[in-house]
Amino acid sequence: MRPRCLFAGLLLAAIPLLSAADWPEFRGPTGQGISTATGLPIEWSATQNVAWKVSVPGTGWSSPSISGGQIFLTTGVTNASGGVALRAFAFDVTTGRALWDTEIFSATEASVQPVHTKNSPASPTPLVEGDRVYVHFGHHGTACLDRAGKILWRNRTLGYEPVHGNGGSPALVGGLLVFNADGAKEPFVVALDKATGAIAWKTPRTAKVKQNFSFCTPLVITVNGRTQIITPGSGAVTALDPQDGRELWHVNYGNGYSVVPRPVFAHGLLFIGTGYNRADLLAIRADGSGDVTDTHIVWRTTKGAPLTPSVVVVGDEVYVVADSGVASCFDAKTGTLHWQERLDGNYSASPIAVGELIYFLSEEGVGTVVRAARTFEKIATNKIGERTLASYAVADGALFLRSAAHLYRIGAK
């Protein structure tokens, strides 16, 4: 067990020094897809409103993380013999100039197996805190770099059998880097000491399901003064104590598997997607203890629930897009449906909220902007003509978008 005094010291030492313009992890500074930026473009194309566009080497669907004038991405680069090296690189946020490119795991170390057509060798998003950049490649390993691209530590001790590759990104809580390891069997959640990469604790999943694998990113919340790590996986969402990884509460949702959406927390409720084969969207009170399946689900819906994209909450409304392109607006507190409309294309990327606007992004490269309101109003439809599975990032007064081959800065330079 990690001593409480040590954890408290790590927590105080880990207060992030972030600019309001930073987007340091998957889904931004809150991990929930919210930006306070103003003046972002609502119209663009492959050429219109594009400040710059640069080629991205290799193959990867990690979303951009942005901090201190640098953009961080990961990728898998195929060598002449067909092996895939896992790399991290940085770009200048103003010019798009490549700053550095570091091999984290060689093609021999990585031994990348076949992945799903909607996955890649490098799908987890980097996480930036202060002068440290954390990159994660699922069962291949995890590493910490400095801002110049120098590797400070690597951890390759947590190998497990993946299904369809990797997807979930890490989260930080105090002095710990936490991520889910939901492979084919014996899934678990693990915390690494962020300073050294050593294992601090490892908590097995306990839900009994037919399919163990999932791809979710944890969310750290505080309820009634208690910090919780919210970790959806196959069959259940669990809240863990960050000090030692013990379970605080859980909600079962049957045999749901391949769970992807990152949780969102608003109005005292957690919004959780339950995965395949049929998705439900659950609103769960987060103040429970033990098994709260029968007591803490406030509302649920199947119609319009996403398998892959996370949701976003603005005011009293939760905005959702199903993988099929059906977008919905629900009352966050009651689940009352305000509107449901079909958007162009299919969806994997998570929407973001910028002021009173919601930005959606389809797999076909269509960016749709709608009003954050109880009545549906489409503001713009924008096409770049490239496949897009990574989610938006917002920083420096601009929108950043990763396609299959490029990184775009959309908006002011």
C-alpha positions in Angstrom: 0.0 0.0 0.0 1.3 3.5 -0.8 1.7 5.5 2.4 -0.9 8.3 2.8 1.7 11.0 3.7 3.7 10.2 0.6 0.7 10.4 -1.6 -0.3 13.8 -0.1 3.2 15.1 -0.7 3.1 13.9 -4.3 -0.3 15.5 -4.8 0.9 18.9 -3.6 4.1 18.7 -5.7 2.1 17.8 -8.8 -0.1 20.9 -9.2 0.2 21.4 -13.0 1.6 24.7 -14.3 -0.6 25.1 -17.3 -1.5 28.0 -19.4 -5.2 28.7 -20.1 -4.3 28.1 -23.8 -2.9 24.6 -23.2 -4.6 21.3 -24.3 -2.4 18.9 -22.3 -4.2 15.6 -22.6 -7.0 13.7 -24.3 -10.0 15.9 -24.3 -8.2 19.0 -23.0 -7.3 20.5 -19.6 -10.4 19.1 -17.8 -10.3 15.8 -19.8 -13.9 16.5 -20.7 -13.8 18.3 -24.1 -14.3 21.8 -22.9 -12.5 24.9 -24.2 -12.7 28.5 -23.0 -11.1 29.8 -26.3 -12.8 32.6 -28.2 -12.7 33.5 -31.9 -12.2 30.0 -33.2 -13.2 29.5 -36.9 -16.5 27.9 -37.7 -15.7 27.4 -41.4 -12.7 25.7 -43.0 -11.6 23.2 -45.7 -8.4 21.6 -46.7 -7.2 25.1 -47.8 -9.6 27.7 -46.3 -8.8 29.1 -42.9 -5.7 26.8 -42.7 -2.8 28.6 -41.0 -0.5 25.6 -41.8 -0.6 21.9 -42.7 2.3 19.5 -42.2 2.8 15.9 -43.0 2.7 13.4 -40.1 5.1 10.5 -40.4 3.9 6.9 -39.8 0.5 5.7 -38.7 -1.3 6.8 -35.5 -4.6 8.1 -34.2 -3.4 9.7 -31.0 -4.9 13.2 -30.6 -2.7 16.3 -30.4 -1.6 17.4 -26.9 -0.4 21.0 -26.7 1.5 22.8 -24.0 4.0 25.6 -23.9 4.1 26.2 -27.6 4.7 22.6 -28.5 2.3 20.0 -30.1 3.0 16.3 -29.1 1.9 13.3 -31.1 2.8 9.6 -31.3 3.1 7.3 -34.3 4.2 3.9 -35.6 6.8 4.0 -38.3 7.2 0.9 -40.5 10.8 0.0 -41.4 12.2 -1.7 -44.4 11.6 -5.2 -43.0 8.0 -4.5 -42.1 8.5 -3.9 -38.3 6.9 -0.9 -36.6 8.9 1.4 -34.4 6.9 3.5 -31.9 7.9 7.1 -31.8 6.9 10.5 -30.3 7.5 13.8 -31.9 6.8 17.5 -31.3 5.9 20.4 -33.6 6.0 24.2 -33.1 2.5 25.4 -32.4 2.9 28.7 -34.4 4.7 27.4 -37.5 4.1 23.6 -37.6 7.9 23.1 -37.8 9.1 19.7 -36.6 11.1 20.1 -33.4 12.1 16.6 -32.5 11.4 12.9 -33.2 12.3 10.2 -30.6 12.1 6.5 -30.9 10.4 5.2 -27.7 10.2 1.4 -28.6 12.1 -0.2 -31.4 10.4 -2.4 -34.0 12.0 -5.4 -32.2 10.7 -4.3 -28.8 7.2 -3.4 -30.0 6.3 -6.4 -32.2 3.0 -4.7 -33.2 0.2 -7.2 -33.9 -2.6 -6.6 -36.3 -5.1 -4.0 -35.1 -8.6 -3.1 -35.9 -9.2 -0.9 -39.0 -10.2 1.9 -36.6 -7.1 1.5 -34.5 -3.4 2.1 -35.0 0.0 1.3 -33.5 -0.2 4.6 -31.7 -3.7 5.5 -30.6 -3.3 6.7 -26.9 -2.8 10.4 -26.6 0.3 12.0 -24.9 -0.1 13.7 -21.6 1.9 16.8 -20.7 2.6 18.2 -17.2 5.1 20.9 -16.6 8.4 19.9 -18.3 7.4 16.2 -18.7 5.7 14.4 -21.6 4.1 11.0 -20.9 3.5 8.7 -23.9 1.7 5.4 -23.7 1.5 2.5 -26.1 -0.7 0.1 -24.2 0.8 -3.4 -23.8 4.0 -2.2 -25.5 4.9 0.1 -22.7 4.9 3.6 -21.3 7.6 6.3 -21.2 8.4 9.8 -19.9 10.3 12.4 -21.9 11.4 15.9 -21.3 10.4 18.8 -23.6 13.5 18.3 -25.8 12.5 14.7 -26.5 15.0 13.0 -24.2 13.7 9.7 -22.6 13.7 10.0 -18.8 12.2 6.5 -18.1 10.5 3.6 -19.8 8.3 0.8 -18.4 7.9 -2.4 -20.4 6.9 -4.7 -17.5 3.2 -4.6 -18.0 2.7 -6.7 -21.1 -0.7 -8.2 -21.7 -2.5 -9.8 -24.6 -4.3 -7.0 -26.5 -7.4 -7.4 -28.7 -7.6 -5.1 -31.7 -4.6 -3.0 -30.5 -4.6 -0.2 -27.9 -6.6 2.9 -27.4 -7.0 4.2 -23.8 -4.8 7.2 -22.8 -3.3 7.8 -19.3 -4.5 10.2 -16.6 -2.5 11.9 -13.8 -3.5 12.1 -10.2 -1.0 13.5 -7.7 2.3 11.7 -8.3 0.7 8.9 -10.2 0.2 8.1 -13.9 -2.9 5.8 -14.2 -4.2 3.8 -17.1 -6.4 0.9 -17.9 -5.0 -2.4 -19.2 -8.0 -4.2 -20.5 -6.7 -7.0 -22.7 -8.1 -10.4 -23.6 -7.8 -11.8 -20.1 -7.0 -10.7 -16.5 -7.7 -7.0 -17.1 -6.4 -4.5 -14.6 -5.9 -0.8 -13.7 -2.4 0.3 -12.8 -0.7 3.4 -11.4 3.0 4.2 -12.1 5.1 6.6 -10.1 5.3 9.5 -12.5 8.8 10.4 -11.5 10.4 6.9 -12.0 7.9 4.7 -13.9 7.8 2.2 -11.1 4.6 0.4 -10.3 2.8 2.0 -7.4 -0.3 -0.3 -7.4 -2.1 -2.7 -9.7 -5.8 -3.4 -9.2 -7.5 -6.4 -11.1 -10.9 -6.0 -12.7 -13.5 -8.1 -11.0 -16.5 -7.9 -13.4 -17.3 -11.3 -14.9 -17.9 -10.8 -18.6 -17.6 -12.8 -21.9 -15.2 -10.2 -23.5 -12.6 -8.5 -21.3 -11.1 -6.0 -23.7 -11.8 -2.3 -23.6 -10.1 0.9 -24.6 -11.2 3.6 -22.1 -9.3 6.5 -20.5 -9.8 7.1 -16.8 -11.1 10.4 -15.4 -10.1 11.8 -12.0 -12.9 13.6 -10.0 -13.5 14.8 -6.5 -16.8 14.2 -4.7 -17.4 15.5 -1.2 -13.7 16.0 -0.7 -12.8 12.4 -1.9 -10.7 12.0 -5.0 -11.8 9.1 -7.2 -10.4 7.5 -10.3 -13.3 6.6 -12.6 -12.3 3.6 -14.8 -15.0 2.1 -17.1 -14.1 -1.3 -18.4 -16.0 -4.3 -19.7 -19.1 -5.0 -17.7 -18.7 -2.3 -15.1 -17.5 1.2 -14.2 -15.4 1.3 -11.0 -14.3 4.2 -8.8 -10.8 3.6 -7.3 -9.0 5.3 -4.4 -5.8 6.8 -5.9 -3.8 6.2 -2.8 -3.8 2.4 -3.1 -6.1 1.4 -6.0 -8.8 -0.1 -3.7 -12.4 0.0 -5.0 -14.7 2.7 -3.7 -17.9 1.8 -5.6 -19.0 0.2 -8.9 -21.9 0.0 -11.2 -22.5 -3.1 -13.3 -23.8 -2.9 -16.9 -23.9 -6.5 -18.0 -21.7 -7.8 -20.8 -20.8 -4.5 -22.4 -17.3 -4.7 -23.8 -14.9 -2.7 -26.0 -15.8 0.4 -24.0 -14.2 3.5 -25.4 -15.9 6.8 -24.3 -14.0 8.7 -21.6 -16.3 9.5 -18.7 -17.7 13.0 -18.2 -18.6 14.5 -14.8 -21.1 17.3 -14.4 -24.0 18.1 -12.0 -22.8 15.5 -9.7 -23.3 12.8 -12.4 -21.0 10.7 -14.3 -21.9 10.0 -18.0 -20.7 6.6 -19.0 -21.0 4.6 -22.2 -21.3 0.9 -21.8 -19.7 -0.4 -25.1 -20.7 -3.1 -27.5 -22.8 -4.8 -28.7 -25.5 -2.4 -27.8 -24.5 0.9 -26.2 -26.3 2.5 -23.3 -25.5 6.0 -22.0 -25.8 6.0 -18.2 -26.0 9.0 -15.8 -24.7 7.8 -12.4 -24.4 9.6 -9.1 -20.8 9.5 -8.0 -21.2 9.5 -4.2 -21.7 5.8 -3.5 -20.0 3.0 -1.7 -19.8 -0.6 -2.8 -22.2 -2.0 -5.4 -24.5 0.9 -6.3 -25.9 -0.6 -9.5 -29.5 -0.6 -8.1 -29.3 2.8 -6.4 -27.2 5.3 -8.2 -28.2 5.2 -11.9 -30.3 8.4 -12.4 -31.2 7.8 -16.0 -30.2 5.8 -19.0 -30.8 5.7 -22.7 -30.0 3.4 -25.6 -31.3 5.5 -28.5 -28.5 7.6 -29.8 -25.9 6.3 -27.3 -22.3 6.3 -28.6 -20.1 3.2 -28.9 -16.9 5.2 -29.5 -17.2 9.1 -29.1 -17.2 10.6 -25.6 -20.0 13.0 -24.7 -19.7 16.7 -23.8 -21.8 18.7 -21.3 -22.6 22.4 -21.7 -24.8 24.0 -19.1 -27.7 21.7 -18.3 -27.4 19.7 -21.6 -25.4 16.7 -22.6 -24.5 16.5 -26.3 -23.9 13.1 -27.9 -23.1 11.6 -31.3 -23.5 7.9 -32.0 -21.0 6.2 -34.3 -23.7 6.2 -37.0 -23.8 10.0 -37.1 -27.0 10.5 -35.0 -26.5 13.5 -32.8 -28.6 14.1 -29.7 -29.1 16.7 -27.0 -30.4 15.4 -23.6 -31.2 17.2 -20.4 -28.2 16.3 -18.3 -30.1 15.9 -15.0 -33.2 14.0 -16.3 -32.3 12.4 -19.6 -35.2 14.2 -21.4 -34.4 14.3 -25.1 -34.4 17.8 -26.6 -33.4 17.0 -30.1 -32.0 14.2 -32.3 -30.6 14.8 -35.8 -28.4 13.0 -38.3 -25.0 14.5 -39.2 -22.9 13.6 -42.2 -20.7 10.5 -41.9 -19.6 8.0 -39.2 -18.1 9.0 -35.9 -15.2 8.0 -33.7 -13.7 11.3 -32.6 -15.1 12.9 -29.4 -16.9 16.3 -29.8 -15.7 19.4 -28.0 -17.5 22.4 -26.7 -16.2 25.9 -27.4 -18.4 28.6 -25.8 -21.9 28.1 -27.1 -20.8 25.9 -30.0 -20.3 22.1 -30.3 -17.7 20.8 -32.8 -18.2 17.3 -34.2 -15.7 15.5 -36.5 -16.6 12.5 -38.6 -14.3 9.7 -39.8 -14.6 11.0 -43.3 -13.1 14.4 -42.4 -16.4 16.3 -42.0 -16.4 18.9 -39.2 -19.9 20.0 -38.2 -20.5 22.9 -35.9 -23.9 23.2 -34.1 -25.3 25.5 -31.5 -25.2 24.4 -27.9 -28.9 24.8 -27.3 -32.2 22.9 -26.7 -33.2 23.3 -30.3 -31.0 22.0 -33.2 -29.2 24.6 -35.2 -26.4 23.7 -37.6 -23.9 26.5 -38.0 -21.4 25.0 -40.6 -20.3 21.9 -42.3 -16.6 21.7 -43.2 -14.7 19.1 -45.3 -11.0 18.4 -45.5 -11.2 15.2 -47.6 -9.1 13.0 -45.4 -9.9 10.3 -42.9 -10.0 11.6 -39.3 -10.4 9.4 -36.2 -8.3 11.6 -33.7 -10.2 14.2 -31.7 -9.8 18.0 -32.0 -7.4 20.0 -29.8 -7.7 23.7 -29.1 -4.8 26.0 -28.2 -3.3 29.4 -29.1 -6.6 30.7 -30.5 -6.8 27.9 -33.1 -8.2 24.5 -33.8 -5.9 21.5 -34.4 -6.9 18.5 -36.3 -4.9 15.3 -37.1 -5.9 13.4 -40.2 -4.4 10.1 -41.6 -1.5 12.0 -43.1 -1.4 15.5 -41.8 -1.7 17.8 -38.8 -3.7 21.0 -39.5 -3.7 24.3 -37.6 -7.1 25.9 -38.4 -7.5 29.5 -37.6 -5.3 32.4 -36.5 -1.6 32.1 -36.7 
